[in-house]
Amino acid sequence: MSHLHARDGEAPRRHSDNSLVWSDARLLGFKPMDDTHEEFYAVAFRLLTCDEAHALEALEAFEAHAVSHFEQEETWMLSTDFPPRDCHIEEHAAVLKSVREVRAGYAEGRIKLDVVQDLAMELFNWFPGHADYLDSALAAWITKRTLGGKPVVLRRSV
């Protein structure tokens, strides 16, 4: 569940937990991004729960998702002249590099299922912080540039 924390004089900031299940607590208020993030959880969960017979397929599906997901966000960053885009793009590249290394290692038989599942857990550990700080800033930037205001997020009972 998300928690709001604020120091004196600061606006509250959201801190997500590292749950493996998508929930409204993760919504950022920019629907195309929120939809892609929900898909991230589904393909990462498949990585975590796959068996040896389906691990390569799950890795390939996650890689395809990550390429599309990151290209979409990078296109938004470039088209809206998002100022802190370099750090964001570098983080995407590092994640994609790790995914590709694990996929190649598994395909060659150098890596076993436990490493695939470790990768999935690392993705679940990485994603909330990435979304709360980098993606939420991008969602706010896009919304401000296109609609003139901040994203509004309506959550079901969270």
KEKEDO-414248 format. One line per 10 residues: number of its first residue (from 0); their letters; for each residue x, y, z of N, C-alpha, C. Coordinates in steps of 0.2 Angstrom, whole numbers, plus 5000, padded with zeros to 4 digits. Atoms other than C-alpha are relative to their C-alpha. Layout:
KEKEDO-414248
NUM	A	X,Y,Z,X,Y,Z,X,Y,Z | ...
end
This chain:
KEKEDO-414248
0	MSHLHARDGE	5004,4994,5000,5000,5000,5000,5004,5006,5000 | 4996,4993,5000,5006,5018,4997,4999,5003,5007 | 5000,4996,4994,5010,5029,5011,5002,5007,4998 | 4998,4993,5002,5011,5048,5011,5004,5002,5006 | 4995,4997,4995,5026,5056,5020,5001,5007,4999 | 4998,4993,5002,5029,5074,5022,5004,5003,5006 | 4996,4996,4995,5042,5085,5032,4996,5006,5000 | 5003,4993,4999,5037,5102,5038,5001,5004,4994 | 4999,4996,5005,5034,5113,5024,5000,4997,4993 | 4999,5004,5007,5035,5099,5010,4993,4997,4999
10	APRRHSDNSL	5006,5004,5002,5021,5092,5000,5001,4993,5001 | 4999,5007,4999,5017,5074,5004,5003,4996,4994 | 4998,5004,5006,5026,5061,4993,4998,4993,5001 | 5002,5007,5000,5020,5044,4989,5005,4995,5000 | 4995,5005,5000,5030,5029,4993,4996,4993,4999 | 5003,5007,5001,5024,5012,4986,5004,4995,5003 | 4997,5006,4998,5027,4996,4993,5003,4996,4994 | 4998,5004,5006,5035,4982,4982,4996,4994,4999 | 5005,5005,5002,5019,4972,4980,5001,4997,4993 | 4999,5003,5006,5019,4960,4966,4993,5000,4996
20	VWSDARLLGF	5006,5000,5003,5001,4964,4961,4998,5008,4999 | 5002,4993,5002,4995,4980,4952,4994,5002,5004 | 5006,4997,4997,4983,4991,4961,4999,5007,4999 | 5001,4992,5001,4976,5009,4960,5005,5004,5004 | 4995,4996,4996,4989,5014,4973,5006,5002,4995 | 4995,4999,5004,5001,5014,4958,4998,5005,4994 | 5002,4995,5005,4991,5026,4947,5003,5007,5000 | 4997,4993,5001,5000,5042,4941,4995,5005,4998 | 5005,4995,5002,4985,5050,4933,5001,5002,4993 | 4999,4999,5007,4991,5049,4915,4999,4993,4997
30	KPMDDTHEEF	5002,5006,5001,4981,5035,4908,5004,4995,4995 | 4996,5004,5004,4992,5029,4894,5006,4997,5003 | 4994,5002,4996,5007,5028,4906,4997,4995,5005 | 5003,5005,4995,4996,5019,4919,4998,4994,4997 | 5001,5007,5003,4990,5006,4907,5006,4996,4998 | 4993,5004,5001,5008,5002,4902,5003,4998,5006 | 4997,5002,4994,5013,5001,4920,4996,4994,5003 | 5004,5006,4998,4999,4989,4923,5002,4994,4996 | 4998,5006,5004,5005,4978,4909,5007,4998,5002 | 4993,5002,4998,5023,4979,4916,4999,4995,5006
40	YAVAFRLLTC	5001,5004,4994,5016,4971,4932,4998,4993,4998 | 5002,5006,5003,5008,4957,4922,5005,4996,4997 | 4995,5004,5003,5023,4952,4912,5006,4999,5005 | 4995,5001,4994,5035,4954,4927,4997,4994,5004 | 5003,5006,4996,5023,4942,4936,5001,4994,4997 | 4999,5006,5004,5024,4930,4922,5007,4997,5001 | 4993,5002,4999,5043,4930,4924,5001,4997,5007 | 4999,5002,4994,5042,4927,4942,4997,4993,5001 | 5003,5006,4999,5030,4912,4941,5000,4995,4994 | 5000,5004,5005,5035,4904,4925,5004,4993,5002
50	DEAHALEALE	4996,5006,4999,5043,4886,4924,5005,5000,4995 | 4994,5000,5005,5058,4881,4914,4998,4999,4993 | 5002,5001,5007,5048,4876,4899,4997,5007,4997 | 5002,4994,5002,5041,4894,4898,5004,5006,5002 | 4996,4994,4998,5055,4905,4905,5002,5004,4994 | 4998,4996,5006,5062,4910,4888,4995,5004,4997 | 5006,4997,5002,5045,4914,4882,4998,5006,5004 | 5001,4994,4996,5042,4925,4897,5005,5005,5000 | 4994,4995,5000,5059,4933,4896,4999,5004,4993 | 5001,4997,5007,5055,4937,4877,4994,5005,5001
60	AFEAHAVSHF	5006,4996,4999,5038,4944,4882,5002,5006,5004 | 4999,4994,4995,5045,4955,4896,5005,5005,4996 | 4996,4996,5004,5059,4961,4884,4996,5004,4995 | 5004,4996,5005,5046,4966,4871,4996,5005,5003 | 5003,4995,4996,5036,4975,4884,5004,5006,5002 | 4995,4995,4997,5051,4984,4891,5002,5005,4994 | 4997,4996,5006,5057,4990,4873,4994,5005,4999 | 5006,4996,5002,5039,4996,4869,4999,5006,5006 | 5002,4995,4994,5036,5004,4887,5005,5005,5000 | 4995,4995,4999,5053,5013,4887,5000,5004,4994
70	EQEETWMLST	5000,4996,5006,5052,5019,4869,4994,5005,5000 | 5005,4996,4999,5035,5026,4873,5001,5006,5004 | 4998,4994,4995,5041,5036,4888,5005,5004,4997 | 4995,4995,5003,5056,5042,4879,4998,5004,4994 | 5003,4996,5005,5046,5048,4864,4996,5006,5004 | 5003,4994,4996,5035,5058,4877,5005,5005,5003 | 4995,4995,4997,5051,5065,4885,5003,5004,4995 | 4997,4996,5005,5058,5070,4869,4995,5005,4997 | 5005,4996,5003,5042,5077,4861,4998,5006,5005 | 5002,4995,4995,5038,5087,4877,5006,5004,5003
80	DFPPRDCHIE	4994,4997,4998,5056,5093,4880,5001,4999,5008 | 4999,5001,4993,5056,5085,4897,5007,5001,5003 | 4993,4998,4999,5071,5092,4906,5004,4994,5003 | 4996,5005,4997,5077,5077,4917,5000,4994,4996 | 5000,5006,5004,5076,5065,4903,5006,4995,5000 | 4994,5004,5001,5094,5059,4902,5000,4995,5006 | 4999,5004,4995,5094,5051,4919,4994,4994,4999 | 5005,5004,5001,5077,5043,4915,5001,4995,4995 | 4998,5004,5005,5083,5036,4899,5005,4995,5001 | 4994,5005,4998,5099,5029,4906,4997,4995,5005
90	EHAAVLKSVR	5003,5005,4996,5089,5020,4919,4996,4994,4996 | 5003,5005,5004,5078,5012,4906,5005,4995,4996 | 4995,5004,5004,5094,5007,4896,5003,4995,5005 | 4997,5004,4995,5101,4999,4912,4996,4994,5001 | 5004,5006,4999,5086,4988,4915,4999,4996,4994 | 5001,5004,5006,5084,4983,4897,5007,4996,4999 | 4993,5004,5000,5103,4978,4897,5000,4994,5004 | 5000,5005,4995,5100,4967,4912,4995,4994,4997 | 5005,5005,5003,5084,4959,4904,5003,4996,4994 | 4997,5003,5006,5094,4955,4888,5005,4995,5002
100	EVRAGYAEGR	4994,5004,4998,5109,4948,4897,4997,4993,5003 | 5003,5006,4997,5097,4936,4907,4997,4996,4995 | 5004,5004,5005,5087,4931,4892,5006,4996,4996 | 4995,5004,5004,5103,4927,4882,5004,4995,5004 | 4997,5005,4996,5111,4918,4896,4995,4994,5001 | 5005,5006,4999,5095,4907,4899,5000,4996,4993 | 5000,5003,5006,5094,4904,4880,5006,4995,4999 | 4994,5003,5001,5112,4898,4880,5001,4994,5005 | 5000,5005,4994,5109,4887,4896,5005,5002,5005 | 4995,4998,4995,5122,4897,4906,4996,5003,5007
110	IKLDVVQDLA	5004,4997,4995,5108,4904,4917,4994,4995,5001 | 5005,5004,4998,5095,4894,4927,4993,5004,5002 | 5006,4997,4999,5077,4897,4931,5000,5005,5006 | 5000,4996,4994,5081,4904,4948,5003,5008,4999 | 4998,4993,5002,5090,4919,4940,4995,5004,4996 | 5006,4996,5004,5075,4923,4929,4995,5002,5006 | 5004,4998,4995,5065,4923,4945,5003,5006,5004 | 4996,4995,4996,5078,4934,4954,4999,5007,4996 | 5001,4994,5004,5077,4946,4939,4993,5003,5001 | 5007,4998,4999,5058,4947,4941,4999,5004,5007
120	MELFNWFPGH	5000,4997,4993,5060,4951,4960,5004,5007,5000 | 4996,4994,5000,5073,4964,4956,4996,5006,4996 | 5004,4996,5004,5061,4972,4943,4994,5003,5005 | 5005,4998,4995,5047,4972,4957,5003,5005,5005 | 4997,4996,4995,5059,4980,4969,5002,5007,4997 | 4998,4994,5003,5065,4993,4956,4994,5005,4998 | 5005,4996,5004,5049,4999,4948,4996,5005,5005 | 5003,4995,4996,5040,5007,4963,5004,5007,5001 | 4996,4994,4999,5054,5020,4966,5000,5003,4993 | 5000,4997,5007,5056,5023,4947,4994,5003,4998
130	ADYLDSALAA	5007,4997,5002,5037,5026,4945,4999,5006,5004 | 5002,4994,4995,5035,5037,4961,5004,5006,4998 | 4996,4994,5001,5050,5048,4956,5000,5002,4993 | 4999,4998,5007,5054,5048,4938,4994,5000,4995 | 5006,5001,5004,5038,5042,4930,4994,5005,5002 | 5005,4995,4997,5027,5053,4941,5001,5007,4998 | 4998,4994,5003,5037,5068,4936,4998,5001,4993 | 5001,5000,5007,5035,5064,4918,4992,5001,4999 | 5007,5000,5000,5016,5061,4920,4998,5007,5001 | 5002,4993,4998,5014,5078,4929,5002,5005,4994
140	WITKRTLGGK	4997,4995,5006,5025,5087,4915,4995,4999,4994 | 5004,5001,5006,5015,5079,4901,4993,5003,5001 | 5007,4997,4999,4998,5084,4909,5000,5007,5001 | 4999,4993,5000,5004,5101,4913,5001,5003,4993 | 4999,4997,5007,5010,5104,4895,4994,4999,4996 | 5005,5002,5004,4995,5096,4887,4993,5003,5002 | 5006,4998,4997,4981,5101,4899,5000,5006,5004 | 4999,4994,4996,4988,5115,4909,4999,4999,5007 | 5001,5002,4993,4986,5106,4926,5003,4994,5002 | 4997,5006,4997,4992,5092,4937,4995,4994,4999
150	PVVLRRSV	5004,5006,5001,4986,5074,4935,4995,5000,5006 | 5005,5001,4995,4970,5070,4945,5000,4992,5000 | 5000,5007,4999,4971,5052,4952,4994,4998,5005 | 5005,5003,4996,4955,5043,4958,5002,4993,5001 | 4998,5007,4998,4959,5027,4967,4994,4997,5004 | 5005,5004,4996,4947,5014,4973,5003,4999,5007 | 4998,5001,4993,4948,5009,4991,5007,4997,5000 | 4993,5002,5000,4967,5008,4993,5002,4999,5007
end
